[in-house]
Amino acid sequence: TDLITKAACIDKIKEAYIDPILEHYAQSQVMLSRDPVKIAWSLIKQGGLLCSLLNKSQANTIEKFTPLPVPVDPSTWEDANAKANIKNFLYSCTNALFYTSDVLFDANALFKDDSNALSKAIALTDKFFDKI
């Protein structure tokens, strides 16, 4: 049943976040990369999705964050709000979920397009999904 629960969670993420983003780009005829790694990287870097999921699983752990806007303007994904979202998420992972620093990723490295930071972020996201 863990696999079914995880799949249902992923379906909800797809429905609530990814599908509206893709639809926005289809309607505006802006080309969005079809590379799933770039899409995942952009969603992780924005941070609002991770904060939303943490709040849903841990009853409003993060008091203030900037949710992913729909329709999405990709230029906002790497702004100060996105960095603050990531830092709030990582802080909450430490304090609410009790993750240790070896599991966490470096937020600044993630914004420098460091593939090691992305790998750690994806691993943390996977661990986080397992927990929720």
N, C-alpha and C positions, 0 to 999 in steps of 0.2 A: 504493500500500500504506500510505502514511502515514495516509490517511483511514480505512482499515480498522483500523489499529492504534489510532488515536484513538477510533474508535467502540467497539472492544472494551474499551478502558480505561473509557470512559464507561459501558458496560454493566456492568462490574465494580463501578464506583462505585454505580450505581443498585441493583444486586443486594445489595451489602454494606452500604450506608448508607441510601439513600433508601427502598427498599422496606420494610425493617424499621421505619423511622420511621413511614411511612404506615400500615403494618399495626398498629403499636402504637396509633395514634390511632383507627383503625377499630374495634379491639377495645374500647378504653376509651370510645368514643363521644364523644371530645373533638374539637371541630371544629378542624381545621387549615386554615389558609388554602390555598386552591387557586391562589393567585397564585404562579406560578413564580419571580417576582422575590423575593417575601418568603421563599420556601423557600430559594432560592439564597443570599440575604442571611444567613439564619439559619445555614446550613451554613458559609458563609465566616466569619461572626463567631465560630463555635464554634472554628474553627481546627484541631481534631483531624484532620479529614479531610485538610486540606492537609499537615499534618505527617506523617500516615501515608503519603500518596502520595510525598512527598519522600523519606522513609526507604526506601520500596520501590524508588524509582528511583536513589537515591544511597547505598545501603548504610548505613543508620542514621546519617544526618547529624545528626539531632536526637536527643540522648540522652534527654531527658526531656520528655514532654508528656502531656496528659490526652486520651485518645481519646474519640471520641463515644460516649456510653453508649447502649446499646440494651437495653431500651426507653428512650427519651429523655424526659427531663424538660426541657421548654423553658426553665424558669426557670434552668437551669444554663448555658445557651448564652451568657450575657453576664456570667458571673462572672469572678473573678480568673484562674481556670485558662484560660478561653477567651482572655482578653487575653494571658496568658503564651504560649499556643499561637501566637497571631498574631505576637507579637513574636519568638518563636523561629523561626517560619517565615520572616519577613522577614529576620532576621539570617542565616539559612542561605541564603536566596536571594542575599544579597549575598556571603557567604563561600564557598559551595559552587557556586553557579550563576553567580556573578560578574555579577549584575544590578546596574545602576546606580540611583541614587536616583530618577531621572526615571521609571523603570518601576515602582517600588514605590509603595505607598499608605500613608497615614497611619493607623495602627491606631486611634489615639484618635478620629479623625474617623469611622472606620467604626462605632464604638460610639455616636456621636452621631447616627446615622442620616443622615449626609451622603451625598447621592446621588452627588456627585463622587468620594468615596472608594470607594463601591460600584462605580462605573464603572471606576476604576483597578484595583480588586481583581479585577473580572471580566476586564479586559484582561490583568492579570498572570497570573491563573489560566489563561486561554487560552494565553498565551505559555509558561507552565509545562507545560501539557498537550502543547503542540507539542514541547517539549524532551524530555519523558519518553516 
